[in-house]
């Protein structure tokens, strides 16, 4: 009867062992719904293969050794399940942080590109304003030059009229201009 209890304990304990990590896995999968499903899957530790049991000896030492072995296997299975669970948590946490960094990078890049576009538009506007100012200055300079040319042409016309009037006077009086003769005299 003692051997049957040991066998039933051995058979029932690993079943409980397999059920616990699955429950933790389901809780973790619900809490981390934004992480891909592949990362949330925690492999369920397989039952540790045990060596075939030797023929029971009906002695209390063999029962104690079987119980100790079962207890050791249970602990090892729990440690392995815990290890896998922790590794999955670390993997999920790292994946979540990496995706957060990716979204942060995208947001910052978009902000910088928007700033660059805004600055380029501002510079284009200033460039257009300066170009118009320069065109206006060129037009003013051209207008001033035309006015000066017109003044010179008018003055030249006046000077020609004055010279012609003086020449008519010289012809009428028979007087020769002295300025011209001073150039020809030696």
C-alpha positions as CSV (number, residue, x, y, z in Angstrom):
1,X,0.0,0.0,0.0
2,X,2.9,2.4,0.8
3,X,4.3,1.8,-2.7
4,X,1.0,2.7,-4.3
5,X,0.8,5.9,-2.4
6,X,4.3,6.8,-3.5
7,X,3.4,6.0,-7.1
8,X,0.2,8.0,-6.9
9,X,2.1,10.9,-5.3
10,X,4.7,10.8,-8.0
11,X,2.1,10.7,-10.7
12,X,0.0,13.5,-9.2
13,X,2.8,16.0,-8.3
14,X,4.1,16.5,-11.8
15,X,0.6,17.2,-13.1
16,X,0.3,20.0,-10.5
17,X,3.7,21.2,-11.6
18,X,2.6,21.5,-15.2
19,X,-0.6,23.4,-14.3
20,X,1.1,26.2,-12.3
21,X,3.3,27.7,-15.1
22,X,0.4,27.6,-17.5
23,X,-1.6,29.7,-15.2
24,X,1.2,32.2,-14.8
25,X,1.6,32.2,-18.6
26,X,-2.0,33.0,-19.1
27,X,-1.8,35.9,-16.6
28,X,1.3,37.3,-18.3
29,X,-0.3,36.9,-21.8
30,X,-3.3,39.0,-20.7
31,X,-1.1,41.7,-19.1
32,X,1.2,42.0,-22.1
33,X,-1.3,42.1,-25.0
34,X,0.7,44.6,-27.0
35,X,3.7,42.2,-27.4
36,X,3.4,39.7,-30.2
37,X,2.0,36.3,-29.2
38,X,5.2,34.5,-30.2
39,X,7.1,36.2,-27.4
40,X,4.4,35.3,-24.7
41,X,4.6,31.6,-25.3
42,X,6.4,30.0,-22.5
43,X,7.5,26.5,-23.1
44,X,6.0,24.1,-20.6
45,X,8.8,22.1,-19.0
46,X,8.7,18.5,-20.1
47,X,8.4,15.8,-17.5
48,X,11.9,14.9,-16.4
49,X,12.6,11.5,-17.7
50,X,13.2,9.2,-14.8
51,X,15.1,6.0,-14.8
52,X,13.0,2.9,-14.5
53,X,12.3,2.1,-10.9
54,X,14.2,-0.8,-9.5
55,X,12.1,-3.5,-8.0
56,X,10.7,-2.2,-4.7
57,X,12.4,-3.5,-1.7
58,X,9.7,-3.2,1.0
59,X,12.2,-1.4,3.2
60,X,11.7,2.1,4.5
61,X,15.0,3.3,3.0
62,X,13.8,2.6,-0.5
63,X,10.6,4.5,0.1
64,X,12.5,7.4,1.5
65,X,14.9,7.4,-1.4
66,X,12.0,7.4,-3.9
67,X,10.3,10.3,-2.1
68,X,13.6,12.2,-2.0
69,X,14.1,11.6,-5.7
70,X,10.6,12.7,-6.5
71,X,11.1,15.8,-4.3
72,X,14.3,16.6,-6.1
73,X,12.7,16.1,-9.5
74,X,9.9,18.3,-8.5
75,X,12.3,21.1,-7.3
76,X,14.3,20.8,-10.5
77,X,11.1,21.0,-12.6
78,X,10.0,24.0,-10.7
79,X,13.4,25.7,-11.1
80,X,13.4,25.0,-14.8
81,X,9.8,26.3,-15.2
82,X,10.7,29.4,-13.2
83,X,13.8,29.9,-15.3
84,X,11.9,29.7,-18.5
85,X,9.2,32.0,-17.2
86,X,11.8,34.6,-16.1
87,X,13.6,34.4,-19.5
88,X,10.3,35.0,-21.2
89,X,9.5,38.0,-19.0
90,X,13.0,39.4,-19.8
91,X,12.5,38.8,-23.5
92,X,9.1,40.5,-23.4
93,X,10.3,43.4,-21.4
94,X,13.2,43.9,-23.8
95,X,10.9,43.7,-26.8
96,X,8.6,46.2,-25.3
97,X,11.4,48.6,-24.6
98,X,12.8,48.2,-28.1
99,X,9.5,48.9,-29.7
100,X,9.1,51.9,-27.4
101,X,12.5,53.2,-28.5
102,X,11.4,52.7,-32.1
103,X,8.3,54.7,-31.7
104,X,10.2,57.4,-29.8
105,X,12.7,57.5,-32.7
106,X,9.9,57.8,-35.2
107,X,8.3,60.6,-33.3
108,X,11.5,62.5,-32.9
109,X,12.4,62.1,-36.6
110,X,9.0,63.4,-37.6
111,X,9.3,66.4,-35.3
112,X,12.8,67.2,-36.7
113,X,11.6,66.8,-40.3
114,X,8.6,69.1,-39.6
115,X,10.9,71.7,-38.0
116,X,13.2,71.4,-41.0
117,X,10.3,71.9,-43.4
118,X,9.1,74.9,-41.4
119,X,12.5,76.5,-41.5
120,X,12.9,75.8,-45.2
121,X,9.5,77.5,-45.8
122,X,10.5,80.4,-43.7
123,X,13.8,80.8,-45.6
124,X,12.0,80.5,-48.9
125,X,9.7,83.3,-47.8
126,X,12.6,85.5,-46.7
127,X,14.4,84.7,-50.0
128,X,11.4,85.8,-52.0
129,X,11.1,89.0,-49.9
130,X,14.8,89.8,-50.4
131,X,14.5,89.0,-54.1
132,X,11.6,91.4,-54.4
133,X,13.5,94.1,-52.4
134,X,16.5,93.7,-54.7
135,X,14.3,93.9,-57.8
136,X,12.7,97.1,-56.4
137,X,16.2,98.5,-55.7
138,X,17.3,97.7,-59.3
139,X,14.1,99.3,-60.6
140,X,14.8,102.4,-58.5
141,X,18.4,102.6,-59.7
142,X,17.2,102.2,-63.3
143,X,14.7,105.0,-62.8
144,X,17.3,107.3,-61.2
145,X,19.7,106.5,-64.1
146,X,17.0,107.3,-66.6
147,X,16.2,110.6,-64.8
148,X,19.9,111.5,-64.9
149,X,20.2,110.6,-68.5
150,X,17.1,112.7,-69.3
151,X,18.6,115.6,-67.3
152,X,21.9,115.3,-69.2
153,X,20.1,115.1,-72.5
154,X,18.1,118.2,-71.5
155,X,21.2,120.1,-70.4
156,X,22.9,119.1,-73.7
157,X,20.0,120.3,-75.6
158,X,20.0,123.6,-73.7
159,X,23.8,123.9,-74.2
160,X,23.4,123.3,-77.9
161,X,20.7,126.0,-78.1
162,X,22.9,128.4,-76.1
163,X,25.9,127.7,-78.4
164,X,23.7,128.1,-81.5
165,X,22.3,131.4,-80.1
166,X,25.8,132.6,-79.3
167,X,27.0,131.6,-82.7
168,X,24.1,133.5,-84.3
169,X,25.1,136.5,-82.3
170,X,28.8,136.2,-83.3
171,X,27.7,135.9,-86.9
172,X,25.5,138.9,-86.6
173,X,28.2,141.1,-85.0
174,X,31.1,139.6,-86.9
175,X,32.9,138.9,-83.7
176,X,35.1,135.8,-83.4
177,X,35.2,133.9,-80.2
178,X,38.5,134.2,-78.3
179,X,38.4,130.8,-76.7
180,X,38.6,129.1,-80.0
181,X,41.5,131.2,-81.3
182,X,43.6,130.5,-78.2
183,X,43.5,126.8,-79.1
184,X,44.8,127.5,-82.6
185,X,47.4,130.1,-81.8
186,X,50.9,129.0,-81.1
